[in-house]
């Protein structure tokens, strides 16, 4: 992962990917939700816009370069009204994220760039998380401005020579459950006055360090056949740490787990063509919404049951794979 070896367009893409992902984390996923006190009646147009945007991105894919820059400009302008954005504004922000996210993921042709971008994003997101949701206007505007500028030089319409045209049901279900398990734990932690980690200065450095370590390990083991088993184990340890109120252990293993599974997801998604990638991207909004719902109804046992289901699915897949010469997980 030698950043100095990246071409200029790759560095701009790295910056674009990092700041847009940070925007999603700080503004869409946490900022708007927190500002509206998790009232689904007020924020439901955001995920509707996200799903609509992903579907729309299939239509806009061939002319994606001009659309990405234009949508990022609209995002920057809408940010001026944050956090008091009406339902139309929320829908529009959702559409922008829905269009740009899968297009940026498809643009990845070097996993080192994606891993580095995630590292920068987790550093920024964790460092700035202490800022109250209603005070993130300047953060949102600067992130949007940088993304808009970088989009002109990132070559977002760069084509790939070889991609898979299909993706297995196993991979799709695994990615969905990873995202859901993460969302359920994160949203639950955010509402736990004792166990929450993000925004707490005492744990900031530790969270950042283990985010970075998780990404490095994900990069090194990106081709490992047992990655999905490792991810299940990391989620189990994270869930046990939370349920056992072991905050010290949680601050180590959970950031590591987040980075590790996101690195694994990007490595798999960068290999597939755009249509299946867009379909998989729909799981992001569904998983985020269900994870928030689990936290709001205070039924973390549901997340435990889903984790058990993931463990069973993973065990069955590997039991079958061992008998057929490592069947492809893609």
Secondary structure, DSSP 8 states (H G I E B T S, - for coil): --GGGS-HHHHHHHHHHHHHHHHIIIIIIIIHHHHTTT-HHHHHHHHHHHHHHHHHHHHHGGGHHHHHHHHHHHHHHHHTTTTS--HHHHHHHHHHHHHHHHHHHHH---HHHHHHHHHHHHHHHHHHTTS-GGG-HHHHHHHHHHHHHHHTTS-TT---S--BS---HHHHHHHHHHHHHHHHHHHHHHT-TTT--TT-HHHHHHHHHHHHHHHHHHHHTTT-TTHHHHHHHHHHHHHHHHHTT-HHHHHHHHHHHHHHHHHHHHHHHTTB-HHHHHHHHHHHHHHHHHHHHHHHTT-HHHHHHHHHHHHHHHHHHHHHHTTTTS----
